[in-house]
Amino acid sequence: MKAISVRQPWAYLIETGQKPVENRTWKPPASMLGELICIHASAGMDRDDRECYDDLCDDDEVRMLPVKDLTRGSIVAVTKLVGWWSRDYGHACAPNHEEEFKRITAGKTFEKFYCGDYGWVLGRVVPVEPVPVKGALGLWTVPSWVHAKVLRDLAKTRLEKGLVLDGLHSLKAALLSAQSAVQAAAAAAAETERRMSEAAAKKWATGLGLDPLKKV
């Protein structure tokens, strides 16, 4: 499962369904359209972020927590990446999500918060119990233990069975990939051990004055 780190107070707006778009300078990979994505609230909050926070607190259309209560440095929600929209570069939509994509991009909250270059269109958002984890730039892969915990929280909500099923398929793929990597590492270790054993046997035979290649 992939994640994007979003600075506060924007992460809170996404978490609470008030901001259905995440603005980026680059479009998401086509392979991510229609996939689950975790929203990670970044740990940092600088002066510009505080100014944005103050402006949002003055906005009657926005619900906002006290700044000290904003979660930071944690996964706070899960959503599905429905597509992307750009005023200059067109748009792309996940298969079978055309109606949802049109509804979101035509809404006033999308227009309110979109500021380009690429607006990542976010589907229904499910808040989860905050999971402290270090974020990263760009799209990044959450650790398997975070993945599993997020899915448990989704299952508890009983609101997004589709998201849970998609997440389970993603987790299964990740586990199979990890299993293959472990098997490959074990095979490589066994081959190394075999070669070391052969080398040791040859050295022992040579020390006794024997020809290690001569058949007995």
JOKABEL-V20543 format. One record per residue. SS is DSSP state (@ for helix, = for strand, . for the rest). PHI is phi in degrees with one decimal (none if undefined). BURIAL is b if it has 24 or more other C-alpha atoms within 12 Angstrom, else e. Layout:
ss | phi | burial
SS | PHI | BURIAL
SS | PHI | BURIAL
This chain:
ss | phi | burial
. | none | b
= | -94.5 | b
= | -142.1 | b
= | -127.4 | b
= | -92.0 | b
= | -126.3 | b
. | -74.3 | b
. | -77.7 | b
. | -89.5 | b
@ | -65.4 | b
@ | -60.7 | b
@ | -65.7 | b
@ | -64.8 | b
@ | -68.1 | b
@ | -55.4 | b
. | -95.1 | b
. | 75.8 | b
. | -89.4 | b
. | -131.8 | b
. | -87.0 | b
= | -143.5 | b
= | -117.3 | b
= | -84.6 | b
= | -136.6 | b
. | -86.9 | e
. | -139.1 | e
. | -84.0 | b
. | -71.1 | b
. | -59.4 | e
@ | -58.4 | e
@ | -67.3 | e
@ | -87.5 | b
. | -65.5 | b
. | 88.5 | b
. | -97.4 | b
= | -68.2 | b
= | -146.0 | b
= | -85.9 | b
= | -99.6 | b
= | -107.9 | b
= | -82.3 | b
. | -61.5 | b
. | -75.4 | b
. | -82.2 | b
. | -153.9 | b
. | -95.6 | e
@ | -62.2 | e
@ | -62.3 | e
@ | -63.2 | e
@ | -66.2 | e
@ | -65.9 | e
@ | -62.2 | e
@ | -60.2 | b
@ | -61.5 | e
@ | -64.5 | e
@ | -67.2 | b
@ | -64.8 | e
. | -87.5 | e
. | -89.3 | e
. | -66.7 | e
. | -89.3 | e
. | -115.3 | b
. | -98.2 | e
. | -140.8 | b
. | -84.9 | e
. | -57.8 | e
@ | -58.0 | e
@ | -68.5 | e
@ | -96.4 | e
. | -73.8 | b
. | -68.6 | b
. | -135.3 | b
. | 69.5 | b
= | -150.3 | b
= | -70.7 | b
= | -120.5 | b
= | -162.7 | b
= | -131.5 | b
= | -143.6 | b
= | -114.2 | b
= | -80.4 | b
= | -76.7 | b
= | 166.3 | b
= | -139.3 | b
= | -138.4 | b
= | -140.5 | b
. | -67.8 | e
. | -104.7 | e
. | -118.9 | e
= | 91.0 | e
= | -160.8 | b
= | -148.1 | b
= | -127.0 | b
. | -67.8 | b
. | -55.1 | e
. | 68.7 | e
. | -123.9 | b
@ | -60.9 | e
@ | -65.1 | e
@ | -63.1 | b
@ | -60.2 | b
@ | -63.9 | e
@ | -63.9 | e
@ | -69.5 | b
@ | -70.8 | b
. | -89.5 | e
. | -78.2 | e
@ | -72.2 | e
@ | -70.9 | b
@ | -64.4 | b
@ | -62.5 | b
@ | -66.3 | e
@ | -104.7 | b
. | -73.5 | b
. | -141.8 | e
. | 65.3 | b
. | -68.5 | e
= | -117.1 | b
= | -97.3 | b
= | -76.0 | b
= | -86.0 | b
= | -103.6 | b
. | -77.7 | b
. | -58.5 | b
. | -102.8 | b
= | -116.9 | b
= | -64.0 | b
= | -127.3 | b
= | -59.0 | b
= | -52.6 | b
= | -115.4 | b
= | -62.0 | b
. | -161.5 | b
. | -74.0 | e
. | -88.3 | b
. | -159.5 | b
. | -78.5 | e
. | 69.0 | e
= | -82.3 | e
= | -136.7 | e
= | -91.0 | b
. | -76.0 | b
. | -59.6 | b
@ | -60.2 | b
@ | -69.7 | e
@ | -68.9 | b
@ | -55.1 | b
@ | -63.9 | b
@ | -65.7 | b
@ | -62.1 | b
@ | -65.2 | b
@ | -62.7 | b
@ | -65.9 | b
@ | -64.0 | b
@ | -63.1 | e
@ | -65.0 | e
@ | -70.5 | e
. | 55.6 | e
. | -106.0 | e
. | -129.8 | b
@ | -60.9 | e
@ | -61.4 | e
@ | -64.1 | b
@ | -64.0 | b
@ | -63.0 | e
@ | -60.7 | b
@ | -66.1 | b
@ | -65.2 | b
@ | -61.9 | e
@ | -65.4 | b
@ | -64.9 | b
@ | -59.9 | e
@ | -62.6 | e
@ | -65.2 | e
@ | -67.6 | e
@ | -63.9 | e
@ | -64.2 | e
@ | -65.5 | e
@ | -62.7 | e
@ | -62.1 | e
@ | -64.7 | e
@ | -64.0 | e
@ | -63.2 | e
@ | -64.6 | e
@ | -65.4 | e
@ | -65.6 | e
@ | -63.6 | e
@ | -64.6 | e
@ | -65.3 | e
@ | -64.7 | e
@ | -64.9 | e
@ | -63.0 | e
@ | -63.4 | e
@ | -61.9 | e
@ | -65.6 | e
@ | -66.2 | e
@ | -65.9 | e
@ | -63.1 | e
@ | -63.6 | e
@ | -65.8 | e
@ | -65.9 | e
@ | -63.7 | e
@ | -64.4 | e
@ | -65.8 | e
@ | -65.3 | e
@ | -61.8 | e
@ | -65.0 | e
. | -89.6 | e
. | 80.5 | e
. | -96.5 | e
. | -88.7 | e
. | -66.7 | e
. | -96.8 | e
. | -78.4 | e
. | -77.4 | e
. | -93.3 | e
